[in-house]
Amino acid sequence: MKLNYKTTFYIGLIFFSISMFWQAYDMLIAKTLIDKFGLNQFESGLVMAFDNIMAVILLPLFGALSDRSQHRLGRRTPYIIVGTVIAAFSFMMLAYADYQQTERIQTTDLIEEHYDIAFDEDADITLRSHWYLVIQNMKDERFDTFISGDISYKAYSDWEDEIYKPINDILAQSPENLSVSAQTRVRDFYYQYLSLRAWELTEEDPTIFYTFIAILFVSLVAMAIYRTPAIALMPDFTIKAFRTKANAFITFLGAIGGVLSVFIILFSGLNQHAYHHHVSVYIIVGSIMLVILGIFLWKIKEPKLVLEKEKIEKKYRIKDLDPYENPEKSFKTKKRISLYLLLATVFLLFFGYNAVMSKIADYLPKVLNMEFYQLPFIIAQAVVIAAIYPIGLLSIKIGRKSSMLLGIFILVISLGSIVFVEQNQIVITAVIVAFAGFGWTFTGVNIYPMVVELSQGKNVGQYTGYYYAASMGAQIFTPILSGILMDQYGRIILFPYATIFVALAFLTMLFVKHGDTQKIDFKKIFKKKV
């Protein structure tokens, strides 16, 4: 017996497209909501959590439905077809709303007379005198807007109390050369002003905003339709002993999909300047998803592959020796406890990690002052991609639980160290992000196989749904909670917040007793045959 890499590759292509979609989603949507539509951190967190609210309900539902489906194309394939087609076309349609809102912003003085002056490439943004000029420019605009009747006295007074006076206080207490923390706080308040201007434009005519949200809703529902069935294909086609290796290979393909998405975004011109439209990104990502679906349908015949796996299991009596397939009553309780602890680990891991991923496109340019902030992603992901498969093989050798604990420990160290990084240190940031990527790979390669290890062949989709309910449940609340804290204490709170929850995941993982790979005792198999 050995892993069928060819089949695993074609299954992994679907995960490639899923990862590509979510990487583009994470890097574009929150930044678009904040910079172009003017939502604050809390409000953008609500929108970013919305897909996770749907996912907690829909992913287990479609996982269980696919378990029970009987179709000539198989249990999972029909969901993959419908979900991919709708998700790809709706994602491409987001280009329309993005383009329209960008054009509206271009008609105002927000860019030319404010953003471009504040962040002019020839200006020294570390000087207090520069920011005095910036806030005077800002004050003139707010006063003129108030006098013209475009904003109320309350709106003007709120801006003065919440943005203008805090910046003035920071500058008054600082030397001419601002400290790193002072620069970060001043920029934070100034970005609030830019978002306020964008929100006033949105509020004036919210049609484009509603259109963007409606299309996004359709796209996210479509992703929920096929995400669980697509992920359940791997255990459908792979016996339990090879699932860590198969998941490592599929994770490798997913990482390549994420890197491709970053490259597409990089070449579209997304950097600190948030006011370019990204039509090409939406169109290219959606088109690639459709092409990959075509390749998958051409190469994967689900019923045939499931039958081949069942023949192997029957030949070697694998299910007969698997305690998870026919557990005794006492073992059921132990298995259930391990399942709950594993799901708690998933929840806490994603509570910390997703807070970073949903806000990092906003954090790196605005806290660490990185113009081309995608470069750390590219450098780090290139290193991680090269390490994914060796990490998978190492995980097989040392065990899934040990690999999980090692990965979580690496994540705690790397996420906690970001707060010590100074501005525009691209190489150091890339090293830390790569280190975090190693940690996440150790967890990502092992945690899903540990959950489905506890399942039976007939309910893999259901257990896949449990896994995604835990991960998506975390992603409902963490963008909101992290957004509230970032609004209150500034963006700098993001990484300490994430570190705490990942450390808690380490504690729950310590008590997990089941989910490691079941060893196949061939002597026992052949003895039973005789």
N, C-alpha and C positions, 0 to 999 in steps of 0.2 A: 504494500500500500504506500502511496505517496500523494502529495498534494498535486492536483491538476492545475498547474499555473496558467495554462491557456484559458481555461474556463474562468478561473479566478480573475484574470486580467479583464475579460469582457464584462464580468459582473462589476468589477471595480471601476469600470468606465462610468457607470451610473453614479457611483460615489464621487468620482472625479468631477462630474458636472454639478452634483449637489454642493461639494466644497467650493467650487468656482462661484456658484450662485451666492452662497452665504458669505464668502470673503468680499465679494462686491457689495453685498447688502450691508455688511458691517462697516465697510470703509466709506460708503457713499450716503446711506440713508440718514444716520444720526447727524452727520456733518451738514447735509442738505437741510434737514429740519431746523437745525440751529442757525446756520449762516444765511440760508436763502428764505426760509419762512419765518425765522425769528423766534422759534420756541426756546425756552430756557432748558437747563439740564434736566429738571424734573419732568417737564412736559415732553421733551424728546425721549426721556426714559419710559414714560407711559406708552408712547407709540412703539418704541422698540420692544416693550414687553408684550405688546398686543399679540404678536405672532406666537409668543410662548403661551399666552392664555389659551389661544385656539389649539395650540399643539398639545397641551396637557389633556384636552378633551378628545381631539381628533386623532392623535397618533396612536394611543391605545385602541381607539375605536377601529381605525382602518387596519391596524395590526391584527386584531381579533377577527374582523370581517374577512381579511385575506386568508387567515387560517381556515375559515369555513368555506371559502370560495371554491367553486368547481367550474372551470372554464377550459375550453380546449387549448388556450394559450398558457394555462397554468394558474396557480393561486395568486401569484404576485404580478405577473406581467401586465394584465389589464390595468391595474392601478398605476403602474409605471408609465404606461402609454398616456392615459388621460391626464395624470398629474404633470408630467413633463411638458406636454403640448400646451396646456393652459398656463403653466408657470412661465414657460419661455416667452410666449406671446404677450402675456401681461407685463412681464419684466421689460420687454422691449417697448411697451406702451408707456412706461414710466418716463421714457425719453421725452415724450411730448410735454408733460407737466414740468419736468426739469428745465427744458428749453424755454418754455413760456415764462416761468418765474425768473429765470436768469435774464431774459430780455427785459422784463419789467424793472429789475434792479438796475440794469444798464441805463435806463432812461432817467434815473435819479442822479443826484450828486454824491451818492454814498461812496462810490469807488474813487472817482477822480479827485474829489475835493476832500475826502476824509481818509479812507483806507490807504490810498496810494501815498498820501502825505505822511500819515502815521508810520507806515512801514516802507518808506522810500529806501531803495537800496543804497543811496548815498548818505542817508541819515544815520546818526549814531543813537540807537534806541536805548543805550545804556546811560545816556545823559539826562539829568533832571531837566535841563533847559529845553531839550527836545520835547519832553512830555508836557511842559508848561505851554508850549506853542500848540501842541495837539489838543489839550483840553480847552484852550481858549478858542480854538477853531470849533470844537464841539459845542462850547457854550454859546458862541455866536449863532450856530445853526439852530440850537434848541430855542434860543430867545426869539429868533426870527420866525420860527415855526409857530411859537406860542402867540406872538403878536399878530400873525396872519390868521389866527383862529383855527389852524389845522390840528392843534392839540389843546387840551384843556389846561387850566391852571393847576389842577391836581396832577395831571400827567407831567407837567413841567416841574412841579414841586417834588414829585416822587423821583424823577430823574436826578434832580439836584441832591436830594437826601441819600439816594441809593448808589449813585455813580460818581457824580461830580465832587461832592464833599469828601468821600472816602479817598479818591485819587489825590485830591489836594492835601489831605492829612498825611498820606504816605510821602508825598513829595516834600512837604514842609519839614518832615522829620528825617529826611535822607540827605546825604552829601551829594555833590554834583554827579559823581559816578555812583549810580544806584547799585545796591547789592542785588544778587541773583533773586532772592526772595522778594525784594521790593519791585524788581522788574516784572516778576511773575504776577504779583498782585495788581500792579498797575495795568498790565495787559489784560488780566481777567476782567477788570472793571470796564476797560475800553471795549473789549469784545461784547460785553453786555450792552453797551451803547449801540454797537453795530447790529446786534440781534434785535434790539428795540426798534431800530429804524426799519429792519426787514419785517418785523411783526406789524408795524404800522402800515406798511405796504400790503401785507397779507390781509389785515383787518379791513382795509379800505375796500377790497374785493377778494373775498376768500374762495372764489370759484376754482381757481387753479389749485389751491391747497386741498380743497375737498376732492377734486379730481385725482390728485396725487395719492391721497389716503385711500380712496375707493379702489384705484388700480392696485395699490400695494396690498390691500385686503384680499383681492382676488388672487394675486400672485402667492400670498402666504397660505391661503386655503389650499391652493393647488399643490404647493410643496408638502403640505401636511397629508394630502391624499396618498402620495407615493413614497414618502420618506421611509416609513416603517416597513412597508412591503419590500422596498428596494434593499434595505439593510438586512432584512430577514432572509434574503436570497443566499447569502454566504453560508449560514448554518444549514439552510435547506439542502445545499449541494455538498457540504463538507462535514465529514465525521468529526466528533468532538476533539479527538486527539490532534487534529491539524488546524483547529480554528484560530489559535494564537498566531500561527505562521500565516494563515490566510488573511487574518485581520491586519497583520503587519504589512502584507503586500497591498491590501486595499487602502490602508492608511497612507502608504507610500504614494499611491495614485491620487488619493485625495489631496495630499500635500502639494503634488505637482499642479493639480487643479487650482489650489489656492495661490500658488506662485504665478501661474498664468494669469489669474485674475488681477493680481497686484501689478504685473507688467502691463496689462491692458489699461489699468487705471493710471499708471505712471506715464504711459505714452499719450494718454488723453489730456495731460497737463494738470492733473490735480496735485496741488502743493499747498503752501500756506494761503495763497490767493484763492479764496473759496468761491469766487464768483464767475468761474467758467462753467459752461454747460457741459454735460457728460453724455450726450446723446450716443456717441460712438461706443461707450462702455456698455450701455444697456443693450444696444443692438448686437454687438459682437458676442456678449455673454449669452444672450437668448438664442442666437443663431448656432453657437457651438453646442448648446444643450440639445437642440433639435438634431444636429448632425450625429451626436453621440447616441441619441435614442435610436436613430436609424442603424448605426453599427451594432448596437446591442440586439435589436430585433433580428438582424441578419445572422448573427453568430450564436445567440442563445435560444435554445429550444427547451424551455423550462420543464415540461413533463418528462422528456427523455432523460435529462440530467438528474432529476429527482429519482427516477426509477433506477438509474445506475448506482446512485448512492445507497438506495435501499437494498440492492443486490449485494453490495459490499458488506453492509451491516448484517444482512442475513447470513452471508457466507462465513463471516468470522464471529457470528453470535455476539456482536458488540452490545446490542441492547440488553441481552440477557445478563451481562456482567456489569451493567451500568446501574448503580444504586439510585440515580436520579430518575431513571425510567420506571422502576418498580420499588419505590422506597417503603421501608417498614414504617409503622406509625411513629416510633420514637425518632427515627431519622427525619421524618417529615417536619417535626418541630425544630430540630437543629437546622435543617435546610432553610426553613422559613425565617429563622433568626438571622442566618447569614445573608439571606436575600434582603431583609430589611436593613441590615447594616451596610450592605453593598449599595443599596439605593440611597441611603443616607450619605454615603461617601460620594456618590455621583452628585447628589444635590449640593453638598458643600463645595465640592470641586468646581462645579459650574457656577455656584454663587460667587466664588472669588474670581475665577478665570474669565467668565463672561462679562463681569463688570469692566474688566480691563479691555476685552476685545470690542465691546460696544462703545467704548469711550476713547480708545487709544488714538483714533484718527483725529480726535479733537484735542487730546492731551499732548501728543508729541510736538505739533507745531506751535501750540499756545503756551506750554509750560517749558519745554526743552528747546523751543525756538528753532525747530528743524524745518528748513524750507522744503527739501525733498525727503519727507519723513518716510516714504515708502522704502528707501534704501535699507534701513535696518531689517525690514521685513524680508526683503529679497536676499540679503546676505545670510540672515538667520535661517530662512527656510531652505536655502540651498544647502547649508550645513546639515540641517535636520533631515532633509530628504535623503542625503547620503547615509545617514545614521539609522533610518527607520528600520530597514530590514535587519541589520546587525542587532539592533535593540530587540527586535522580534525573536531572533535566534537566542539571544542572551536570556530573554524572558522564559523561553522554553527550558533553558538549562537551570536557571535559578528559581523558577516558579513564578506564577502570576502574582501571588500576594507579595512576595519579596520585591518583585519588580514594581508593583504599585507603590509600596512604601518608599522605595528608592526614588521613584518619579515624583511623588508628592513632596518628599524632603527637598529635592532639587528645585521644585517650584517655589517652595517657601523661601529658600535662600535667594533665588533670582528675583522674585517679585519684591521681596523686602529690600533688595539692594538698589532698585531703581531710584528711590528717593535721594540717594547720594550722588546721582549723576548730575553733572552741571550742563549748562546750555550748549546745544549744538555739538555734543560729543557723539558723533554718529558711530564711530568704531566701537566705543565702549558700550553704547546702547545696543548695537548689533550683537556684541558678544553676550550681553546679558539676555537679550531676547532669544538668541540661539540656545543659551543654557536653559532658559525657561522652556524652549521648544523640546529639548531633550527630555526634560521632566514630563512635559505634557505627552510626549510620544510614549514614554514608559507607561503612563496611565491609560492613554487612548488605545494602545495596542492590547491591553489586558482587561480593562474594566468591562467592556461589552461581552467578550467571551466568558468572563466570570459569571455574568448575569445569566446568559443563555446556557451555560454549563448546567445550571440548576433546572433547566426546562426539560420537557419531553419533546420528542420529534413533532408531535401533533400540535404543540402550543408555542412554538418558537416565536411566532408573530406576537402572541400575547406577552411573552416575556420581553421581547423587543419593545413593545409598547410600555411596559413598566419602566424600562431603562430610559426611554424618551420622556415619559411622564415626569420622572425625577429630574432629569436634566433640564427640561423645559419649564418645570415648576420653579426651579431656581432662577431661570432666566426671565420669569415673569416679574419677580420681586427685586432682583439685584439691580437692574437698570434704574428702577424707581428709587430704591433706597440710596444707591450710590449717587444718583442725581440730586436727591435732597441734600445729602452731605456735601456734595461738591458745590451746590448753590450756597450752602451755609458757610463752609470752611475753605472753599476754593478747590481747584482741580488737583492740588497737591495731595489731597486726602485719598485719592483713588488707589494707589498701590499699597499703602498700609491697610486699607480696608480689605483689599483682595487677599493680602498675606494672612490676615486673621482667619478668614474662612477656609483657606486652603490648609492651614495648620490644624483646624478642627477636623478636616477630612482625614488627616493623618491619624488622629485619635480613633475615629470610628473604624478605620481600616485595620487597626491593630487587633480588633476583636472579631474580625471575619474568620470563620473556621472552614468554610466550604467554597468551592468555585474554582480550585486549581484543576489542572488537566487530570482526567482519570487515566491511569496507566492501564494499557491493554496487556493482560497476562496471556500470552499466546500458548503457554504450556497448559494453562487451565482450559483454554478454548479447545485445543487439540485433544486433551484428555476427555473432555465432555463429548467430543465427536466420536472417540473410540468407544 
